[in-house]
């Protein structure tokens, strides 16, 4: 089980808070991670920091009730250590299990879970700091670049679809930015992303000649045409989106 907690630190030369993420994970020495958990909960209580439990191949009820491997490990610690300290660990585990978090049980693909967790943490940080939208755009740009490089290496349709999915997420963020701005250049940036999506869908259709892929390409093309009209109207001083 791992915990992500956002923290805020200050330096004498920086007036704005710097938000980052501390990752605590279980290692061979469970005493390492239990002491960290106690400290994390103290930080949450005293400083209002955010705690995100991640239950890896374990059900939250096992953590809360300390059953299974948790019961064995804690029993061993009780034989070797101060009972009061072990009781503190037990209470910390029970408290942490009450928080909403993530688990990888079921058929969920772990790589997708990691990406969803990263997005969730990023959005939580966005809620407590300014400039969050721009940072998310930059993050998705980097993710898209990585997936582009992978798709170029493999040429697999699955990797191309994964890239398109990320580009759509990037486009949604850019569209949100466009609704907040009067700068026509924002729409130009949005347009570039949609044109890239359109090109990828056209390439896919030319490889598969699938009716479904053709319809998907046409729908995307119509959406791009809509953005182009908005782009023209914005430059003419007509505000749409």
C-alpha positions as CSV (number, residue, x, y, z in Angstrom):
1,X,0.0,0.0,0.0
2,X,1.3,3.4,-0.9
3,X,0.4,7.0,0.0
4,X,0.8,10.2,-2.0
5,X,0.6,13.4,0.0
6,X,0.9,16.9,-1.4
7,X,3.1,19.1,0.6
8,X,3.8,22.9,0.7
9,X,7.3,24.3,1.4
10,X,8.6,27.8,1.6
11,X,12.0,29.4,1.2
12,X,13.1,32.8,2.3
13,X,13.6,33.9,-1.3
14,X,10.3,32.6,-2.7
15,X,7.0,34.3,-1.9
16,X,4.8,31.7,-3.5
17,X,4.3,28.2,-2.1
18,X,5.9,25.2,-4.0
19,X,3.6,22.2,-4.1
20,X,5.0,18.8,-4.7
21,X,4.1,15.1,-4.0
22,X,5.7,12.8,-1.5
23,X,5.4,9.1,-2.2
24,X,5.5,6.6,0.6
25,X,5.7,3.0,-0.4
26,X,6.0,-0.4,1.4
27,X,9.4,-1.9,1.3
28,X,11.0,-5.0,2.9
29,X,11.0,-3.3,6.2
30,X,7.4,-2.5,7.0
31,X,8.5,-0.5,10.1
32,X,10.0,2.0,7.4
33,X,6.7,2.7,5.9
34,X,4.5,2.5,9.1
35,X,6.5,5.3,10.7
36,X,6.1,7.4,7.5
37,X,2.4,6.7,7.6
38,X,2.1,8.1,11.1
39,X,4.0,11.2,10.1
40,X,1.9,11.7,6.9
41,X,-1.3,11.6,9.0
42,X,0.2,14.1,11.4
43,X,1.0,16.4,8.4
44,X,-2.6,16.1,7.2
45,X,-4.0,16.9,10.6
46,X,-1.7,19.8,11.3
47,X,-1.1,21.3,7.9
48,X,-4.2,20.3,5.9
49,X,-2.2,18.3,3.3
50,X,-3.9,15.9,1.0
51,X,-3.6,12.1,1.5
52,X,-4.3,9.7,-1.4
53,X,-4.1,6.0,-0.3
54,X,-3.2,3.5,-3.0
55,X,-4.1,-0.1,-2.1
56,X,-1.9,-2.4,-4.2
57,X,-3.1,-6.0,-4.4
58,X,-4.8,-5.5,-1.0
59,X,-8.4,-4.7,-0.1
60,X,-8.9,-1.6,2.0
61,X,-10.8,-3.7,4.6
62,X,-7.7,-5.8,5.1
63,X,-5.8,-2.6,6.0
64,X,-8.5,-1.2,8.2
65,X,-9.1,-4.5,10.1
66,X,-5.5,-5.6,9.9
67,X,-6.2,-9.1,8.6
68,X,-4.1,-11.4,6.4
69,X,-0.5,-10.4,6.0
70,X,-1.1,-7.2,8.1
71,X,-2.1,-9.3,11.1
72,X,1.0,-11.5,10.8
73,X,3.4,-8.6,10.4
74,X,1.9,-6.6,13.2
75,X,1.9,-9.6,15.5
76,X,5.7,-10.0,14.8
77,X,6.3,-6.4,15.6
78,X,4.4,-6.8,18.9
79,X,6.9,-9.5,19.9
80,X,9.9,-7.3,19.1
81,X,8.9,-3.8,19.8
82,X,7.1,-1.5,22.2
83,X,3.4,-2.3,22.3
84,X,2.4,1.4,22.4
85,X,4.3,2.0,19.1
86,X,2.6,-0.9,17.4
87,X,-0.8,0.3,18.6
88,X,0.1,3.7,17.0
89,X,0.7,1.9,13.7
90,X,-2.6,0.0,14.0
91,X,-4.5,3.2,14.5
92,X,-2.7,4.9,11.6
93,X,-3.6,2.0,9.3
94,X,-7.2,2.1,10.3
95,X,-7.4,5.9,9.8
96,X,-5.7,5.8,6.4
97,X,-8.0,3.0,5.2
98,X,-11.0,5.3,5.8
99,X,-9.8,7.8,3.1
100,X,-11.0,7.6,-0.5
101,X,-8.2,6.1,-2.6
102,X,-7.2,3.8,-5.4
103,X,-6.9,0.1,-5.8
104,X,-5.6,-2.2,-8.6
105,X,-8.0,-5.1,-7.9
106,X,-10.1,-6.5,-10.7
107,X,-9.2,-6.3,-14.4
108,X,-7.8,-2.8,-14.4
109,X,-4.6,-2.5,-16.4
110,X,-1.9,-1.2,-14.0
111,X,-0.3,1.2,-16.5
112,X,-3.6,2.9,-17.0
113,X,-4.2,3.0,-13.2
114,X,-0.8,4.7,-12.7
115,X,-1.7,7.3,-15.4
116,X,-5.1,7.9,-13.8
117,X,-3.5,8.3,-10.3
118,X,-1.0,10.8,-11.7
119,X,-3.8,12.8,-13.3
120,X,-5.8,12.7,-10.1
121,X,-2.9,14.0,-8.1
122,X,-2.2,16.7,-10.7
123,X,-5.8,17.9,-10.5
124,X,-5.7,18.0,-6.7
125,X,-2.6,20.2,-6.9
126,X,-4.3,22.4,-9.5
127,X,-7.1,23.0,-7.0
128,X,-4.7,24.6,-4.5
129,X,-2.4,26.5,-6.8
130,X,-2.7,29.1,-9.6
131,X,-1.7,28.4,-13.1
132,X,-3.0,24.9,-12.9
133,X,-4.5,24.8,-16.4
134,X,-1.3,25.8,-18.1
135,X,0.7,23.3,-16.1
136,X,-1.7,20.5,-17.1
137,X,-1.4,21.5,-20.7
138,X,2.4,21.3,-20.5
139,X,2.2,17.9,-18.7
140,X,0.0,16.5,-21.4
141,X,2.3,17.9,-24.1
142,X,5.1,15.9,-22.6
143,X,3.0,12.7,-22.3
144,X,1.9,13.1,-25.9
145,X,5.5,13.5,-27.1
146,X,6.5,10.3,-25.3
147,X,3.6,8.4,-26.8
148,X,4.4,9.9,-30.2
149,X,7.9,8.6,-30.0
150,X,6.7,5.2,-28.9
151,X,4.2,5.0,-31.8
152,X,6.9,5.9,-34.3
153,X,9.1,3.1,-32.9
154,X,6.4,0.4,-33.0
155,X,4.0,1.5,-35.6
156,X,1.3,-0.4,-33.7
157,X,-2.3,0.8,-34.2
158,X,-2.8,0.3,-30.4
159,X,0.0,2.8,-29.7
160,X,-1.4,5.2,-32.2
161,X,-4.8,5.0,-30.6
162,X,-3.2,5.6,-27.2
163,X,-1.5,8.7,-28.7
164,X,-4.8,10.0,-30.1
165,X,-6.5,9.5,-26.8
166,X,-3.8,11.7,-25.1
167,X,-4.1,14.3,-27.8
168,X,-7.8,14.5,-27.3
169,X,-7.2,15.1,-23.6
170,X,-4.7,17.8,-24.5
171,X,-7.2,19.4,-26.9
172,X,-9.9,19.5,-24.2
173,X,-7.5,21.4,-21.9
174,X,-6.6,23.8,-24.8
175,X,-10.3,24.3,-25.5
176,X,-10.9,25.2,-21.9
177,X,-8.0,27.7,-22.2
178,X,-9.6,29.1,-25.4
179,X,-12.9,29.7,-23.6
180,X,-11.1,31.9,-21.0
181,X,-9.0,33.9,-23.4
182,X,-9.5,36.5,-26.2
183,X,-6.2,35.7,-27.7
184,X,-6.6,34.1,-31.2
185,X,-3.3,32.4,-30.8
186,X,-4.8,30.1,-28.2
187,X,-7.2,28.8,-30.9
188,X,-4.2,28.4,-33.3
189,X,-2.6,26.1,-30.8
190,X,-5.8,24.2,-30.3
191,X,-6.2,23.9,-34.1
192,X,-2.7,22.4,-34.4
193,X,-3.6,19.6,-32.0
194,X,-6.8,18.8,-33.8
195,X,-5.1,18.8,-37.1
196,X,-2.6,16.3,-35.7
197,X,-5.4,14.1,-34.5
198,X,-7.1,14.3,-37.9
199,X,-3.9,13.3,-39.6
200,X,-3.4,10.3,-37.3
201,X,-7.0,9.2,-37.9
202,X,-6.6,9.5,-41.7
203,X,-3.4,7.5,-41.5
204,X,-5.2,4.8,-39.5
205,X,-8.1,4.6,-42.0
206,X,-5.7,4.3,-44.9
207,X,-4.1,1.3,-43.1
208,X,-7.3,-0.5,-42.2
209,X,-9.9,0.8,-44.8
210,X,-12.4,0.1,-42.0
211,X,-15.9,1.7,-42.3
212,X,-15.7,2.6,-38.6
213,X,-12.4,4.3,-39.0
214,X,-13.6,6.2,-42.0
215,X,-16.7,7.5,-40.1
216,X,-14.4,8.4,-37.2
217,X,-12.1,10.3,-39.5
218,X,-15.1,12.2,-41.0
219,X,-16.5,13.2,-37.6
220,X,-13.1,14.5,-36.6
221,X,-12.8,16.4,-39.8
222,X,-16.1,18.1,-39.2
223,X,-15.0,19.1,-35.7
224,X,-11.8,20.5,-37.1
225,X,-13.8,22.5,-39.6
226,X,-15.9,23.9,-36.8
227,X,-12.7,25.0,-34.9
228,X,-11.5,26.6,-38.1
229,X,-14.7,28.7,-38.4
230,X,-14.3,29.7,-34.7
231,X,-10.6,30.6,-35.4
232,X,-11.7,32.8,-38.3
233,X,-14.5,34.5,-36.4
234,X,-12.2,35.1,-33.5
235,X,-9.7,36.9,-35.8
236,X,-12.6,39.0,-37.1
237,X,-13.6,40.0,-33.6
238,X,-16.6,37.6,-33.3
239,X,-16.5,35.7,-30.1
240,X,-18.0,32.2,-30.2
241,X,-16.5,29.6,-27.8
